[in-house]
Amino acid sequence: MANPDLLSAEARERPRAAIFAGLAAVFTLIAAVVGIIALAGEPNNLPGSLIFRNQRVLGLSISAGASLIGSVAIAFVLDFLFRATRARNPNVTGWLRYLPWIGGIGLAVLGIAIQLVLAVKLSHFASQGSQTYTEAKEILTAGDYNFVRYLGIVPQLALALAIVMISLNAMRVGLITRMFGYLGILSAVLFVIPLIPVPIVQIYWLGALGWLFLGRSRTGEPAAWQTGEAVPWPSSAEMREARVRAAEERRAARAGTPAPAGDPARPELLHAPVATAEEDPVASGAARRKRKKRR
């Protein structure tokens, strides 16, 4: 049975969570684009690269700041999704809620520290240093800079683990579809190992979550948001069964005979997406073969 208080509280909070998801997507995009523009034309040699980065310190700082804002916004999104998930499955471990905040706030604090340390070193190198390769290498291997940089791996991994675990648990209770769950896992992997300059997967995932929180997802709103209970998203086999059952019901309605009853144990299958003959290549192919036989 649906919990009116839970659904009412989530209805008030979902627009705010959607805003944070949108902010996370926008600032993640800004960070990537500004970073690419700021580093355009960077020299290949190390001393030249450090001098170039010192000249572009404003653009790099804007990129880093946007990335940090995006990380904190992601923490807000994950926190809301975690609380909604645990409301439908109390067995989800409570410590999981701390991971997004450790990741988001940790990245913000350490990111600021890294930018300050690096800005001071680059300014000294460009204005007072000998600008040799050896001195340039010493800047990047200095103990204070490396300590802060390596320490930043901890919140990065914490945020990635939070994305994976919360996406999996939200998928299991039916708050997000399987596609959203797998996209979340892929986003976490690419967050740790960025394979492309612009994080398209993360941006799409965050934007899609925002639309889902607003109830405007293209795949429809999962039943778990409406019932306040765990309603796992049907598997591909179950969705095929639902399409077959819906087709039989349409044929029975045209023929005026009773349609076969659905599975009472899985009421969510009644709301599963149903493909038309044009959308289902198997059904359309069978229909064409039948027409050929009649000829």
Backbone torsions as a table, in degrees:
resi	resn	phi	psi	omega
1	MET	NA	140.4	-177.8
2	ALA	-68.5	143.3	176.9
3	ASN	-95.3	106.6	-175.9
4	PRO	-59.8	-38.7	-179.0
5	ASP	-64.8	-42.1	179.5
6	LEU	-64.2	-47.7	-178.6
7	LEU	-64.5	-36.4	178.8
8	SER	-67.8	-42.2	179.0
9	ALA	-64.9	-41.9	179.3
10	GLU	-67.7	-36.6	179.0
11	ALA	-62.7	-34.9	177.9
12	ARG	-73.6	-32.0	-173.8
13	GLU	-90.6	-22.4	-175.6
14	ARG	-61.0	-41.8	176.6
15	PRO	-60.3	-38.1	178.7
16	ARG	-66.2	-41.1	177.5
17	ALA	-63.8	-36.4	177.8
18	ALA	-64.9	-38.4	177.8
19	ILE	-63.5	-44.1	178.8
20	PHE	-64.3	-37.7	177.1
21	ALA	-63.5	-41.8	177.4
22	GLY	-65.0	-41.8	177.6
23	LEU	-62.8	-41.3	179.0
24	ALA	-61.7	-43.0	179.6
25	ALA	-65.8	-44.0	-177.2
26	VAL	-66.0	-47.1	-177.3
27	PHE	-71.0	-30.6	174.1
28	THR	-64.4	-41.1	177.5
29	LEU	-66.4	-44.0	179.7
30	ILE	-60.1	-43.6	-179.2
31	ALA	-59.5	-43.5	-178.5
32	ALA	-68.5	-46.6	-176.3
33	VAL	-66.6	-45.9	-179.6
34	VAL	-64.1	-39.1	178.2
35	GLY	-62.6	-41.8	178.4
36	ILE	-64.3	-43.0	179.8
37	ILE	-65.6	-42.1	-177.0
38	ALA	-65.6	-33.2	-176.8
39	LEU	-96.3	5.0	178.3
40	ALA	-63.0	127.7	179.9
41	GLY	83.4	16.7	180.0
42	GLU	-64.9	132.6	179.3
43	PRO	-63.4	155.8	-178.7
44	ASN	-81.7	-22.3	-178.7
45	ASN	-86.1	150.0	-172.8
46	LEU	-64.5	-48.9	178.6
47	PRO	-60.3	-42.6	178.3
48	GLY	-63.8	-36.6	179.6
49	SER	-64.7	-42.4	-179.8
50	LEU	-66.8	-40.8	177.0
51	ILE	-64.3	-41.2	178.5
52	PHE	-61.9	-44.0	-179.9
53	ARG	-66.5	-33.2	176.6
54	ASN	-65.8	-35.2	178.2
55	GLN	-72.0	-27.8	-178.8
56	ARG	-104.7	25.3	-173.8
57	VAL	-62.5	-32.6	179.9
58	LEU	-64.9	-48.0	179.3
59	GLY	-62.7	-40.7	179.5
60	LEU	-67.3	-35.2	177.9
61	SER	-67.6	-39.2	177.1
62	ILE	-63.2	-43.2	178.6
63	SER	-61.3	-45.4	-179.9
64	ALA	-65.3	-41.6	179.4
65	GLY	-63.3	-41.3	177.9
66	ALA	-63.9	-39.5	178.7
67	SER	-63.8	-38.9	-179.6
68	LEU	-69.9	-40.2	176.0
69	ILE	-61.9	-41.3	177.8
70	GLY	-61.4	-39.2	-179.8
71	SER	-64.4	-42.8	178.7
72	VAL	-66.1	-39.3	178.2
73	ALA	-63.7	-38.3	176.6
74	ILE	-61.6	-37.1	178.6
75	ALA	-61.6	-41.5	177.0
76	PHE	-61.3	-43.4	-179.3
77	VAL	-63.0	-46.6	-178.7
78	LEU	-66.6	-35.7	179.0
79	ASP	-63.1	-44.1	177.9
80	PHE	-63.5	-44.8	-178.8
81	LEU	-65.2	-35.8	177.8
82	PHE	-64.6	-46.5	-178.3
83	ARG	-64.1	-38.4	176.7
84	ALA	-65.6	-36.9	179.3
85	THR	-68.0	-46.0	-177.7
86	ARG	-68.2	-27.4	176.0
87	ALA	-63.8	-26.5	-179.7
88	ARG	-99.1	-15.0	176.3
89	ASN	-145.4	90.8	-177.6
90	PRO	-62.4	-12.7	-179.1
91	ASN	-77.5	-8.6	176.7
92	VAL	-65.1	130.6	-174.8
93	THR	-61.4	134.6	-176.1
94	GLY	-69.8	-30.1	-178.0
95	TRP	-64.5	-17.1	-179.0
96	LEU	-63.0	-25.1	-178.8
97	ARG	-66.9	-25.9	-176.6
98	TYR	-78.0	-23.7	-175.2
99	LEU	-59.4	-46.2	-179.8
100	PRO	-60.0	-37.0	-178.9
101	TRP	-73.8	-37.8	174.8
102	ILE	-60.9	-42.7	-179.7
103	GLY	-69.9	-52.0	-174.8
104	GLY	-66.2	-52.2	-178.9
105	ILE	-70.4	-37.6	178.3
106	GLY	-61.4	-42.3	177.6
107	LEU	-65.3	-36.5	179.7
108	ALA	-65.2	-48.3	-177.5
109	VAL	-66.0	-50.2	-178.1
110	LEU	-69.5	-31.7	176.9
111	GLY	-63.2	-41.0	177.2
112	ILE	-64.7	-41.6	179.8
113	ALA	-63.0	-42.5	179.5
114	ILE	-62.7	-43.3	-179.1
115	GLN	-64.9	-38.7	179.8
116	LEU	-66.9	-46.8	-179.7
117	VAL	-62.0	-45.4	-177.5
118	LEU	-67.8	-38.7	-179.8
119	ALA	-62.2	-42.1	178.9
120	VAL	-63.7	-44.5	-178.2
121	LYS	-67.0	-40.8	179.7
122	LEU	-66.7	-39.7	178.9
123	SER	-63.7	-41.9	178.6
124	HIS	-65.8	-40.9	-179.2
125	PHE	-64.2	-42.5	-175.8
126	ALA	-74.9	-30.3	-173.9
127	SER	-103.2	-30.6	-173.9
128	GLN	-124.9	-16.0	-175.8
129	GLY	-78.6	170.9	177.3
130	SER	-79.8	-13.2	175.9
131	GLN	61.3	36.5	175.3
132	THR	-92.1	166.9	178.7
133	TYR	-63.6	-39.5	-178.5
134	THR	-62.8	-44.6	179.8
135	GLU	-66.5	-38.7	178.5
136	ALA	-62.7	-41.2	179.7
137	LYS	-67.0	-36.3	179.5
138	GLU	-63.7	-32.5	178.6
139	ILE	-62.9	-43.4	-176.4
140	LEU	-80.4	-12.7	178.6
141	THR	-110.7	8.6	179.8
142	ALA	-64.4	147.1	-174.8
143	GLY	-63.0	-43.4	-177.6
144	ASP	-66.1	-41.0	179.7
145	TYR	-67.7	-46.1	-179.2
146	ASN	-66.0	-35.2	179.3
147	PHE	-61.6	-48.6	-179.4
148	VAL	-66.8	-39.5	-177.9
149	ARG	-65.7	-44.9	-179.7
150	TYR	-72.1	-31.5	176.7
151	LEU	-65.0	-27.6	178.8
152	GLY	-67.3	-14.0	177.5
153	ILE	-67.2	-31.2	-177.5
154	VAL	-62.7	-54.9	177.9
155	PRO	-65.9	-28.9	177.5
156	GLN	-63.5	-45.3	178.3
157	LEU	-68.2	-36.4	179.2
158	ALA	-62.8	-43.7	179.4
159	LEU	-67.6	-39.2	178.5
160	ALA	-64.4	-43.1	178.8
161	LEU	-64.7	-37.8	178.0
162	ALA	-62.5	-42.5	179.2
163	ILE	-61.3	-44.1	-178.5
164	VAL	-64.4	-53.0	-173.5
165	MET	-67.3	-43.1	-178.9
166	ILE	-69.5	-37.6	176.9
167	SER	-62.4	-44.3	-180.0
168	LEU	-62.1	-47.3	-177.7
169	ASN	-68.9	-37.5	177.1
170	ALA	-65.5	-35.7	177.9
171	MET	-67.7	-38.1	-177.5
172	ARG	-67.6	-33.4	178.2
173	VAL	-88.9	-5.4	174.2
174	GLY	92.4	12.9	178.6
175	LEU	-75.7	-29.2	175.5
176	ILE	-129.4	154.8	-179.4
177	THR	-74.3	169.4	177.9
178	ARG	-60.9	-38.9	179.8
179	MET	-62.2	-43.7	178.1
180	PHE	-62.6	-40.4	180.0
181	GLY	-62.8	-46.3	180.0
182	TYR	-68.4	-34.9	176.4
183	LEU	-64.8	-36.5	176.6
184	GLY	-62.4	-43.1	178.9
185	ILE	-64.1	-43.6	178.2
186	LEU	-64.1	-37.5	177.9
187	SER	-61.8	-40.2	179.7
188	ALA	-64.6	-41.4	178.9
189	VAL	-62.7	-45.8	-179.7
190	LEU	-71.2	-20.2	176.0
191	PHE	-69.4	-35.7	179.1
192	VAL	-85.7	-39.3	-178.8
193	ILE	-120.3	83.2	-178.6
194	PRO	-70.4	110.6	-177.1
195	LEU	-90.9	-20.3	179.7
196	ILE	-128.6	150.7	-176.6
197	PRO	-62.1	-40.0	-179.5
198	VAL	-102.9	119.3	-176.2
199	PRO	-75.7	73.8	-175.7
200	ILE	-61.1	-41.8	-176.9
201	VAL	-62.8	-47.1	-179.6
202	GLN	-62.5	-42.0	-178.9
203	ILE	-64.2	-44.1	179.2
204	TYR	-63.9	-43.3	-178.8
205	TRP	-61.2	-45.2	-179.5
206	LEU	-66.3	-43.3	178.2
207	GLY	-63.1	-40.4	179.1
208	ALA	-66.1	-37.3	176.4
209	LEU	-62.7	-39.6	177.9
210	GLY	-59.9	-45.2	177.3
211	TRP	-64.0	-37.7	179.0
212	LEU	-64.2	-42.9	179.3
213	PHE	-63.0	-30.6	178.4
214	LEU	-82.8	-3.7	-179.4
215	GLY	77.2	24.1	-176.2
216	ARG	-118.1	23.1	-179.0
217	SER	-66.3	145.0	179.9
218	ARG	-65.1	-29.6	-179.2
219	THR	-84.8	-0.1	-178.0
220	GLY	89.0	157.7	-178.6
221	GLU	-79.2	125.2	177.6
222	PRO	-58.4	147.4	-175.2
223	ALA	-63.6	-25.4	-178.2
224	ALA	-61.5	-29.5	177.8
225	TRP	-70.8	-26.9	-176.1
226	GLN	-90.1	-30.6	-176.1
227	THR	-93.4	-23.9	-175.0
228	GLY	76.4	8.8	179.8
229	GLU	-126.2	165.6	178.6
230	ALA	-70.2	119.8	175.7
231	VAL	-132.0	85.5	-175.0
232	PRO	-54.4	140.9	178.7
233	TRP	-64.8	132.7	-177.6
234	PRO	-61.7	147.8	177.6
235	SER	-74.0	174.2	-179.7
236	SER	-62.6	-40.3	179.7
237	ALA	-63.9	-41.5	-179.8
238	GLU	-67.7	-35.5	177.8
239	MET	-68.5	-35.2	175.2
240	ARG	-63.9	-41.4	177.3
241	GLU	-61.1	-39.9	179.6
242	ALA	-64.5	-38.7	179.1
243	ARG	-66.2	-41.2	178.3
244	VAL	-63.4	-43.3	-179.7
245	ARG	-63.5	-40.7	179.2
246	ALA	-65.1	-37.8	178.1
247	ALA	-64.8	-40.8	178.2
248	GLU	-64.5	-37.6	178.6
249	GLU	-65.4	-38.4	178.5
250	ARG	-66.4	-42.4	178.3
251	ARG	-64.2	-40.5	-179.7
252	ALA	-66.0	-36.1	179.4
253	ALA	-66.4	-38.2	178.1
254	ARG	-69.1	-34.9	-178.3
255	ALA	-84.2	-13.5	179.9
256	GLY	80.0	20.9	178.9
257	THR	-110.6	156.4	-179.8
258	PRO	-63.5	141.0	178.7
259	ALA	-86.4	150.1	176.9
260	PRO	-62.8	141.6	-177.5
261	ALA	-71.4	149.5	177.1
262	GLY	-79.2	-179.5	-179.6
263	ASP	-83.5	110.3	-177.2
264	PRO	-67.2	-19.2	-179.3
265	ALA	-77.2	-18.5	-178.9
266	ARG	-127.9	72.6	-178.3
267	PRO	-63.4	-23.2	-178.1
268	GLU	-67.4	-18.2	179.2
269	LEU	-67.0	-22.6	178.0
270	LEU	-66.9	-21.4	-179.2
271	HIS	-103.7	7.4	-179.0
272	ALA	-68.7	147.6	178.7
273	PRO	-58.8	137.8	-178.5
274	VAL	-116.4	125.8	-179.6
275	ALA	-86.2	139.6	174.6
276	THR	-80.7	175.4	179.8
277	ALA	-61.4	-34.2	179.3
278	GLU	-70.2	-32.0	-177.6
279	GLU	-84.0	-23.2	-175.8
280	ASP	-101.9	104.4	-176.5
281	PRO	-63.8	-30.4	-180.0
282	VAL	-67.8	-46.5	-179.0
283	ALA	-64.9	-42.4	-178.9
284	SER	-66.5	-36.3	178.2
285	GLY	-64.8	-41.2	178.9
286	ALA	-63.6	-39.4	179.9
287	ALA	-64.2	-39.3	179.3
288	ARG	-65.0	-41.2	179.5
289	ARG	-62.9	-39.0	178.9
290	LYS	-63.6	-39.4	179.1
291	ARG	-64.8	-37.5	178.7
292	LYS	-63.7	-41.1	179.9
293	LYS	-62.9	-37.9	-179.9
294	ARG	-64.1	-36.1	178.6
295	ARG	-67.4	NA	NA
